[in-house]
C-alpha cells in the first residue's frame, strides 16, 4: 500500500475533524432538547452524553495530530 502524501493525510484528518465536530454539535442540540423534556429517557440522555465525551476525546486527538505541540 503506497504511503499517503503528508498534505493528503492532513486534509483527510481535517475532513474527519469537521465530521466529528458536526456530530458533537448535533449531540449537544439533542441533549439540550432532551434535557428540557420532563418525560425524558434518562438512559438515552446518559448514552448521548457518553458519546459526546467520546467525540470530544477524538476531536482533541485529531487536533493534536494536525498541529502537534513543539515542546518535545
N, C-alpha and C positions, 0 to 999 in steps of 0.2 A: 504494500500500500504506500503510495507516494506521500511524502511529508507535505503538510499544508504550508502555504506561504504565510509568514507571520502577519501580514496585513489581512489576509483572508481569515486567519484564526481570530484576530481581534474583531473583525467585522462579524463573524459568527457569534462571538461572545457578546458583542453589543446587541445583536438581534435577540439572543436568548435573554439578556438582561432586560430588554424592553418588554418581552413577553411576560417575564416574571413580575416586573413592576406593574404591568396591566392587571395581571391576576391578583396581585396583592391589593391593588386599589379596588378591584371588584369585590374582593372578600371584605375589605373594610366597609364598603357600602352595604353588603349583605348582612354583616354583623351589626351595623348600626340599625338597619331596618328590623332585624330580628330582635335586637335588644329593646326596641320600642314597642314590641308586640307583647301584651300581657299574657297571651296564651302561647308564648314561645316554647320551642322544643329545646330544653337545656342541653341535651346530648348533642344535638345538631350545632348549637352555639359553641360548645366546647370543641367539637371537631373543626369547625370553621376557624376558631381562634388558634388551634394547634397547627392547622395548615398554614395560617397566616404567619405564625412564628417560623415554621419551616421555610417558607418563601423568603422571609427576612434574612435567615441564615444563608440561603442560596444566593440571594442578591448580594450580600456582603462578600461572600466568597468570590463571585464573579467580578465584583468591583475591584477586589484585591488582585485578581488575575489580569485585569485590564490595566490597572495602574498600581503596581506594587510599590510599597514604601522603599525608599533608597537608604534605609537605616542600617542595612546589613553591612 
